[in-house]
């Protein structure tokens, strides 16, 4: 059993920054990957980026490279998503997710078996 609790988010103007956090508890030693996803109104959930629980590797969509950074903070078992140079099209509900089994694509929501509650991010023009 793994629990994910998100914090952060809110409303910012275009060009601003936000940092989201995802705190993991429970059987965190079983986690392979923590991923970030977002879902805008009327759109499908899409992959933002991910980080390996052990190796520290990250990945992201091309449209977010250079703007979004995922970091792991070992002391508190948290993963953060730093978002810079935000654009109105970044407006969405952001989710962190964890998978405790390895298989499929790390970019697919179906590969993850634990989810945070979601946090609204709104970027105004």
C-alpha positions as a Markdown table, in Angstrom:
| # | Residue | x | y | z |
|---|---|---|---|---|
| 1 | Unk | 0.0 | 0.0 | 0.0 |
| 2 | Unk | 1.3 | 3.4 | -1.0 |
| 3 | Unk | -0.3 | 6.8 | -0.3 |
| 4 | Unk | 0.3 | 9.9 | -2.3 |
| 5 | Unk | -0.6 | 13.4 | -1.0 |
| 6 | Unk | -0.1 | 16.4 | -3.2 |
| 7 | Unk | 0.4 | 20.0 | -2.3 |
| 8 | Unk | 1.1 | 23.3 | -4.2 |
| 9 | Unk | -0.6 | 24.6 | -7.3 |
| 10 | Unk | -2.8 | 27.6 | -7.6 |
| 11 | Unk | -3.1 | 30.5 | -10.0 |
| 12 | Unk | -0.2 | 32.3 | -11.7 |
| 13 | Unk | 0.2 | 34.7 | -14.6 |
| 14 | Unk | 1.8 | 33.6 | -17.8 |
| 15 | Unk | 5.6 | 33.5 | -17.4 |
| 16 | Unk | 5.4 | 32.7 | -13.7 |
| 17 | Unk | 6.4 | 29.6 | -11.8 |
| 18 | Unk | 4.9 | 27.0 | -9.5 |
| 19 | Unk | 6.1 | 24.0 | -7.6 |
| 20 | Unk | 4.0 | 21.0 | -6.9 |
| 21 | Unk | 4.9 | 18.4 | -4.3 |
| 22 | Unk | 4.0 | 14.8 | -3.9 |
| 23 | Unk | 4.6 | 13.1 | -0.6 |
| 24 | Unk | 4.7 | 9.3 | -0.6 |
| 25 | Unk | 4.0 | 7.2 | 2.5 |
| 26 | Unk | 3.4 | 3.5 | 3.3 |
| 27 | Unk | 5.4 | 0.9 | 1.4 |
| 28 | Unk | 7.5 | 3.4 | -0.5 |
| 29 | Unk | 10.3 | 0.9 | -0.9 |
| 30 | Unk | 8.2 | -0.8 | -3.5 |
| 31 | Unk | 8.0 | 2.2 | -5.8 |
| 32 | Unk | 9.8 | 2.0 | -9.1 |
| 33 | Unk | 8.7 | 5.2 | -10.7 |
| 34 | Unk | 6.8 | 8.4 | -9.8 |
| 35 | Unk | 5.2 | 10.1 | -12.7 |
| 36 | Unk | 3.4 | 13.4 | -13.2 |
| 37 | Unk | 0.4 | 13.7 | -15.4 |
| 38 | Unk | -2.0 | 16.5 | -16.2 |
| 39 | Unk | -5.5 | 16.7 | -17.6 |
| 40 | Unk | -7.0 | 19.8 | -19.1 |
| 41 | Unk | -10.7 | 20.4 | -19.4 |
| 42 | Unk | -12.0 | 18.3 | -22.2 |
| 43 | Unk | -8.7 | 16.6 | -23.0 |
| 44 | Unk | -7.1 | 13.3 | -22.2 |
| 45 | Unk | -4.7 | 12.8 | -19.4 |
| 46 | Unk | -1.1 | 13.3 | -20.6 |
| 47 | Unk | 2.3 | 12.5 | -19.3 |
| 48 | Unk | 4.3 | 15.4 | -17.9 |
| 49 | Unk | 7.5 | 13.6 | -16.7 |
| 50 | Unk | 8.7 | 11.0 | -14.4 |
| 51 | Unk | 11.6 | 10.0 | -12.1 |
| 52 | Unk | 13.0 | 6.7 | -11.0 |
| 53 | Unk | 12.8 | 6.0 | -7.3 |
| 54 | Unk | 16.3 | 4.6 | -7.3 |
| 55 | Unk | 18.1 | 5.9 | -10.3 |
| 56 | Unk | 17.0 | 9.5 | -10.3 |
| 57 | Unk | 16.4 | 9.6 | -14.0 |
| 58 | Unk | 13.8 | 11.9 | -15.5 |
| 59 | Unk | 11.8 | 12.3 | -18.6 |
| 60 | Unk | 9.3 | 14.7 | -20.0 |
| 61 | Unk | 7.3 | 15.7 | -23.1 |
| 62 | Unk | 9.1 | 17.8 | -25.7 |
| 63 | Unk | 6.8 | 20.7 | -25.1 |
| 64 | Unk | 7.9 | 20.9 | -21.5 |
| 65 | Unk | 11.6 | 20.3 | -21.8 |
| 66 | Unk | 13.6 | 23.2 | -20.4 |
| 67 | Unk | 10.6 | 24.5 | -18.4 |
| 68 | Unk | 9.6 | 21.6 | -16.1 |
| 69 | Unk | 11.9 | 19.8 | -13.7 |
| 70 | Unk | 11.2 | 16.8 | -11.5 |
| 71 | Unk | 13.3 | 16.2 | -8.4 |
| 72 | Unk | 13.3 | 13.7 | -5.6 |
| 73 | Unk | 13.8 | 14.7 | -2.0 |
| 74 | Unk | 14.8 | 11.5 | -0.2 |
| 75 | Unk | 14.6 | 12.8 | 3.4 |
| 76 | Unk | 10.8 | 13.2 | 3.2 |
| 77 | Unk | 10.0 | 10.7 | 0.4 |
| 78 | Unk | 8.7 | 13.5 | -1.8 |
| 79 | Unk | 8.9 | 14.3 | -5.4 |
| 80 | Unk | 8.5 | 17.8 | -6.7 |
| 81 | Unk | 7.5 | 19.3 | -10.1 |
| 82 | Unk | 9.0 | 22.7 | -10.7 |
| 83 | Unk | 7.2 | 24.5 | -13.5 |
| 84 | Unk | 8.8 | 27.7 | -14.9 |
| 85 | Unk | 7.8 | 30.0 | -17.8 |
| 86 | Unk | 4.2 | 28.8 | -17.5 |
| 87 | Unk | 1.8 | 29.3 | -20.3 |
| 88 | Unk | -2.0 | 29.4 | -20.4 |
| 89 | Unk | -2.0 | 26.0 | -22.1 |
| 90 | Unk | -0.4 | 24.5 | -19.0 |
| 91 | Unk | -3.7 | 25.0 | -17.2 |
| 92 | Unk | -4.8 | 21.6 | -16.0 |
| 93 | Unk | -5.3 | 19.4 | -13.0 |
| 94 | Unk | -1.9 | 17.9 | -12.2 |
| 95 | Unk | -1.6 | 14.4 | -10.7 |
| 96 | Unk | 1.3 | 12.5 | -9.3 |
| 97 | Unk | 1.3 | 8.8 | -9.6 |
| 98 | Unk | 3.4 | 5.8 | -8.5 |
| 99 | Unk | 3.9 | 2.4 | -9.8 |
| 100 | Unk | 5.1 | -0.5 | -7.8 |
| 101 | Unk | 5.4 | -3.0 | -10.7 |
| 102 | Unk | 7.6 | -2.6 | -13.7 |
| 103 | Unk | 6.0 | -3.1 | -17.1 |
| 104 | Unk | 4.5 | -1.2 | -19.9 |
| 105 | Unk | 5.3 | 2.4 | -20.7 |
| 106 | Unk | 6.3 | 4.8 | -17.9 |
| 107 | Unk | 4.4 | 7.5 | -19.9 |
| 108 | Unk | 1.1 | 5.6 | -19.8 |
| 109 | Unk | -1.4 | 6.2 | -17.0 |
| 110 | Unk | -2.4 | 2.6 | -17.1 |
| 111 | Unk | 1.1 | 1.6 | -15.9 |
| 112 | Unk | 0.5 | 3.4 | -12.5 |
| 113 | Unk | -1.4 | 1.8 | -9.7 |
| 114 | Unk | -1.3 | 4.6 | -7.1 |
| 115 | Unk | -2.5 | 8.2 | -7.6 |
| 116 | Unk | -2.5 | 11.5 | -5.7 |
| 117 | Unk | -5.7 | 13.5 | -5.3 |
| 118 | Unk | -4.8 | 16.0 | -8.1 |
| 119 | Unk | -4.0 | 19.7 | -7.9 |
| 120 | Unk | -5.4 | 22.5 | -10.0 |
| 121 | Unk | -2.9 | 24.7 | -11.8 |
| 122 | Unk | -4.3 | 27.8 | -13.6 |
| 123 | Unk | -2.2 | 30.1 | -15.7 |
| 124 | Unk | -3.8 | 33.4 | -16.7 |
| 125 | Unk | -2.9 | 35.5 | -19.7 |
